[in-house]
Amino acid sequence: MAPAITFADGEEASGMAHMLGGLLEDNLRDYPSRARVAGLARGNVVLTASDRDVSVTLSFRGHEVVVANGSTERAPVLAGPWLEMAKLCSGQASPLGAIARREVSITPRARLDTVAAAGYVLSVPPSFYGDEAAVRQRRRQAIGVGVVAVAAAVIIVCGLRRRRNLWVPETCPRAGGGVGRVSRVARRGWARSGVSRQGSVLVGLAVGSVSVNRPGILGGSSP
């Protein structure tokens, strides 16, 4: 069962307290994982709108989360301008994300694990406030990048296998009879050009027939 949300000040709860309480009620009802975290968390977290001098304390007590006006001593404080705090209180911004972007400051005093739990419990999935069309577009882009990456990997692998299977003769017949040795330069050039095994034989025969006694291509002595 999800922890109950209790307003310590009743009808005198501030607008910021009502916003946080409403967000907590919705999140604990709609997202079971956040309800479990809220049930396990213990301790207090203070949220302060620094430009309006308004603070709210969230007290995690296992079976309930108490929302109270004002701050509590020796509790970590999340502080920032009212506009940024309003985004946090309405779920439009994640507390941990706001801290990372330096939109909100944190004054750690104790129980930072409670700060992490509160940040998760107060957050909502990005798609809740995001544009569904934009979300779908990002998914299509991610799929497209994945397809291109896989295709590139397949092409590279096939090219490596094809290159390993190339065969270039070390010797070839000479026009006047006998066998000449193909120079290393010629063999490397054929391999780079992608000549197949059968093609290499034909090229070797052609070179041997027209390049008699040319040491740059064929080595060895004539019989």
N, C-alpha and C positions, 0 to 999 in steps of 0.2 A: 504493500500500500504506500502511496506517495505521502510524504510529510505534509501536514496541514500548514497553511499560511495564516499567521495570526498578526493582527495589527495591534501593537502594544498601546497605541494612543487612541484607538477607536475612531470616532468621528473627527477627532482633532489631528489625525494623521495628515502630514503635508502632501502636497501634490506629488512631490518626488517619491514619497513613501508609497502612495497609491500606484504610481507607475511601476515601481519595482515589485510591489505585491501582485499587481495584475500580470506582469511578465512572468513572475515565478509560478503563479497559478496555472497559466497557460502552458509553460514549459514542462512542469511536473506532470500535467495531465496528458500532454500530447507526446512527450518523449520519455519513455520508460528509463532509458539510460541516465538521463539527467535526474530523474526521481531517485534512482539508486544512489547516485553520487551525493545528492542532497541528504539522503538518509544516513550516509556514512560520515559526512563531514561534521566536524565539531569546532566551535569557536565563533568569533565575531569578525566581521569585515565592515569597515566604514566607507561610505561613498559620499564625497563632498563636492558640491558645486562651488568652487572657490570664489567666483565672481559674484555670487549671491549669498555667500555665507550660509548655505543650507546643507545639512548633513543628515544621512540616514544610516542606521546600523542594522545589518542583517546578522541575526544570531541563529546559527545552525545547531539544533539540539537533538537531532536524530528523528524524533517523531513529528517535529514541527520546525518551521522557520519563522522566527519572530522578526517583524519589521517595525522598527522604532525610530521616532524622530531623534535627532541629535547624534552625537558621537560618543563612543565608549573609550575609556582610557586603555592604553596598552594593546590596542587593536590596530592591525594594518589599515592604512587609509589609502583609498584611490581618490585622487583629486584632479579636477580639471574644470574648464569653463562649462557653464550651464548647457550650452549647445552640445558639447561633446558628452556630457553626462546624460543629457536627454536621449542621445542616441543609444547609450548603454542601457538606460532604464527602459527603452522601448524595444530593445533587441536588434536595433539597426546596426549596431557595432559590437564586436566582441571585446570584453574588457582586456583580455590578454593581447589582442591585436592592437587595441588603442594604446596599451603600454609600450608595445614594440614600436609603434609609429610615433611615440612621444607625444601623443595627444592628451594622454592622462599620465600623471605621475603617481608613483607608489612610495609610501613611507613604511617600509617594513619594520615592524616592531616585534611581532611574534606570529607563529602559526601561518607561515607562508603557504602551507598545504591547504589551508582554508581559503586563501586568496585564489589558488588554482581551482579549487572546487567551485567557488562562487563564480569565477570567470566562465567555467564550463556550464554551470547551471543557468546562468543568465544569457548565454549565447543561443542563437538559433541558426539552423542551416542557411547558407548563403542564398539558396534558391527561394527561400521564403519571401525575401524582399527583392530578389533579383528579377531581371527580365527573363522570362522563360525562353524567348527567342534568342537572347544573347547566350543563355546557357546551352541551348541546342547548337548554336553556331560554334561555341568553344568545343563542344563534344565532337562536332564534325571535323573541326580543325585538328583536334588531337588524333582522331581516327585517320585522317589524311596523312599526317606526319608519320604515324605508325606504319601505314601501308607503304609509303615511300621508303622508309628505313628498311623494311623487310625486303622490298624489291631490290634496293641497292645491295643488301647483304647477299641475296641470291645471285645477282650479277657478278659480284666479286668472287663468290665461291665457285661459280661455274667457270669464270675466267681462269682462276688458279688451277682448277682441275684440268681444263683444256691445255693450259701451258705445260702441266706436268706430263700430259699424254703426247706432247709433240716429240717427234723423232727426227733427228737430223743425222745423216750418214757421216761417219768419220772418214770414209774413203769413197771413191767413185771411179768408174772406168776411165781410162785415158783413150784419146782418139787413136793413138798408135799402138794400142794394146797395153796390157798390164793395168795396174791399179795405182792411182795417185791419192795422196792424203789431203783431205780438205782442211784448209787453214782454220784456225780458231775464230778469226774475224768473220770469215764467210759463214761458219756454222752459227755464230751468235746472231748474225744478221737474219738468217733464215728463221731461227727460232723466234726472234722478235716480230718478224712479219707474219707469224702464225701459220706457217706452212705445215700441212698435214704430213703424215708419214709417206703416203703415196706421192704427194707433191714434192717432198724432199728428194725422193729417189729420182723423179723426172728432172728436177732442177740440177741434181748432182750429175746426171748423165749429160745434160745440156752443157753445164760448165766444163765437164771433162772433155767434151767433144770439140769445144771452140777455144779452150784456154790451155793448149798444150804447152808445157815447159814454161808456165808463168808462175814463178815462185811465190808471188803475192797471193795466189789462190790455191794452187796445188803444189805440194812438196814432193820430195823423193826424186829419184833418178829414173830415166827411161831405161827399159830393158835393152 
